[in-house]
Structure formats: C-alpha cells, structure tokens
C-alpha cells in the first residue's frame, strides 16, 4: 500500500448488536481508538489523527447518539452498560486490542471499559475525564465540584435541547472561545462541521441522554444521585498502563478529581497542563500529540507500578 493511500481518511460503519456506529479510519499499523465526549463527534480528533496516522491506524468513532451513528430513543439506551458494550464490540470489530484515547464522557466510559475488558486495551490515555470513584467522592464531599457540576440539571431537563440550540447553538459554540490559542484558529469549516452534527435529527438528544441516564450526578439534580448509592472500589480497578492528561483550567471538572487516583489505577502517569482548559486537546494539539505518541511508543512509558503510584501521588499533591 502506498504512503498516499495509507493517509486517506476513510468513513466506515460497524454494525453492532444494538446500534450501527460510524467511524473514520486513517493510517496503517496498531490501532488507536479515539472516543469523544459531549458535544463532539469524530472530528474532535482531527489533529491527533493527522499527526499519529503516520505510525498507527487511527480510528475515531461517533458514539451512539452522535452525528452519523444510531440514536436509540429511550434514555435507558445510554447507560454505562450499553456504552461500554459498544466499545467492547467495536474493539472486537477493529481486531483489538487497541490503544485507547478518550475525553470527557468518552473518557468516563473508557475508565469503565478498562475495568471490565482490560485485555482489549494495550494502553489508555484519558483527557479531562473523571474516574467514577473520584467523581463520586468529589460530588459528595467537595462543594466546589458540586457547584461546577450544577449544569447537569439543565442538561438532564426537558428544555435542554431548546436552550442549547437557541441562537444557532450559541451556548455550545462558546466552547470554541478557548481553542484559538498557540497560533491555531477555529475556522469556518470547523464551525460548520459541528453545527451540521448538532443539527441532525436527534443530534442533541442522543448526547444529552448520556447525562439523563447517569446516576453519577450532584444532589441538585434530584434522585438518584451520588448520595443514594455507594461504589465498591474493587469494581473500578484499572490495571492497564494509563496516562491521564489534565487541563487544569477546566471549570466543569476540577483538578481535585485527580487526588487519590493512584488508588484505583495500578500503572499511572499524570500530565498536568496548567494553562489548558477542558478542551486542551484542541488548544495545544502538538503537545497532546507528543504526549500520546511518546506514551504509546514506549519512550515515556511508566512500567513499574510502584514508581507509577509514587509519581502520581507526587504530582497530585
């Protein structure tokens, strides 16, 4: 296969047991699977695909409820069991195991996927996405994180679609405001792609239903919430080598979510980006690409579990 052919972006579909998922693929070699959060879709990873497809087969998926993938109707179709099941089947479809990179809601589901199917993951990179146990703790004990998560109430409400789509999706477009850093620009094409994805039938409801299906919400959202159940840490242990990248200017997911993370992740590296926000992979793509590539190719891997836990504790403190 020629060098040119390897770098053509291909659009494909995976017919899973419950849904059909759209994904793009570029490059040849070991698979990196990229999993987006709200309110994004596969295009969130364009900068990573362009940089890493020289050495890997980069696959970026539209998760259920988003863009060109199926959008089941009931809220119950968007629970963790269903979404982790999608990832399990998709990795098998791709010939797994894979390197996995995930952000936001995609990252939250990737944590759960790693606890249930570690054999399907070579290495895991999480970008600004909380582990269930630290999120549960912070929503219970940290007033600042509870306040930062109060937007869940809107996103779970019946008016969410109307409010978020007003004025040409003005509230959602606010996320672009931090992306224009480091010489990068949010072009008209980028805006058009996102507006097109949000405007598809069910294009907002599918993503919002991830919030509506979750129990991991602050008390302000009513019941059930984090005060109504306990989490057994033994059911949320991650054994695969993991790097967490965290933009510390994230106003929705506070850096305190990193505290004590090494109690749940055996082989952990934490990379903080003090000037980065929740959208750090858009703001500083070259830095993020270098971290991902270095971690996956072994040039910066943490292989000693004891060292990993020590390093994580030092960085988090």
PyMOL commands that set and color helices and strands:
alter all, ss='L'
color gray80, all
select helices_A, chain A and resi 3-6+42-52+75-78+80-93+104-116+118-120+132-141+143-148+151-155+160-178+188-199+205-213+219-221+226-228+233-236+255-258+261-263+280-283+285-297+305-316
alter helices_A, ss='H'
color red, helices_A
select strands_A, chain A and resi 10-15+20-26+31-35+57-61+98-103+121-127+241-247+268-273
alter strands_A, ss='S'
color yellow, strands_A
deselect
rebuild
show_as cartoon
